[in-house]
Amino acid sequence: MKLGVFNPVLKNKTFEEACAYLEGLGVQMMEIGCGGFPGKEHCNPKVLLHDEEKRREFLDVLARHHLEISGLSCHGNPIHPDPEKAKAFDDDLTDAILLCEKLGVPVLNTFSGCPGADDDSKMPNWVTCSWPDDFGEILAWQWEKVLIPYWKQKAAFAKEHGVEKIALELHPGFCVYNTSSLLRLRREVGPEIGANLDPSHLIWQQMDPVEVIRVLGEENAIFHFHAKDTQINPYNCRINGVLDTGNYHDLKKRSWTFRSIGYGNDLGYWKNIISQLRLTGYDHVISIEHEDGLMSQNEGLTKTVDALKQIIIFEEPGEMYWA
């Protein structure tokens, strides 16, 4: 496995500065945003797809600082019910796929997206319960009429361009947000659909990341991995549950909040996660996504890098000489 960082946290730096900073921390890989919510500060496909010299300069910066690309990330909602918003996200996703091809990047990270409730909707509609029956009808329409057809077409396009790993982040608010929804879309579309697994989103849904890794690992469906923790506030959670729509800045009132590794759960918890990843055969990146509201960019990254260096299994195990 290799230690990586997702680059939006460094968007206040130039690409060269960001790479130099990560090299100084001992980071080995960079997950690079190239559209959608992560933005294009360090990587603009509209430039890199059409300018070979700029593309060579981009790769030279990475090589100079001994960094590899773990994946390109273009998180968005390409099935948004607003056609203009959907097109903007879809265009970014198309460009991201084409850039993966140009750069030889094996993994594209994104969201599944979420449509409205029907053809007349203006805003996305994320269904969180099965009754009244209206919700079941919405889900059936979303999956059968929008989600599955979209991803069948997009996965086929990606495969045509040499991108065979579309890593969907399991994130509430989108159709794919837990284990069963990811595996359903994978069955419907094909093995090109897998997970960019982020335990922080599992933890606040009261899921067990180790068990999720075990199940998805059996399907060879883990393509990329985020290192981000979540701290549950038991007092607020007992009162309001985990479906918290409060502002992320209002840390005292939230049922849960994102934290750096070790500040939501101890390192023993994370060692179990890393060990289960190893058992499944996962041997790609552990990519830090810093979204800790209690820590600065530098402190959050530095402390998370230090923690992960203790728990990531970097080397192959070798022969069991004792057995």
Buried (B, 14 or more C-beta within 10 A) or exposed (E): BBBBBBBBBBBEBEBBEBBBBBBEBEBBBBBBBBBBBBBBBBBBBBEBBEEEEEBEEBBEBBEEBEBEBBBBBBBBBBBBBBEEBBEBBBBBBBBBBBBBBBBEBBBBBBBBBBBBBEEEBEEBBEBEEEEEEEBEEBBEBBBEEBBBBBBBEBBEBBBEBEBBBBBBBBBBEBBBBBBEBBBBBBEBBBBBBBBBBBBBBBBBBEBEBBEBBBBBBEBEBBBBBBBBBBBBBEEBBEEBEBEBEBEEEEBEEBBBBBBBBBBBBEBEBBBBBBEBBBEBEBEBBBBBBBBBEEBEBEEBBBBBBEBBEEBBBEEEEEEEEEE
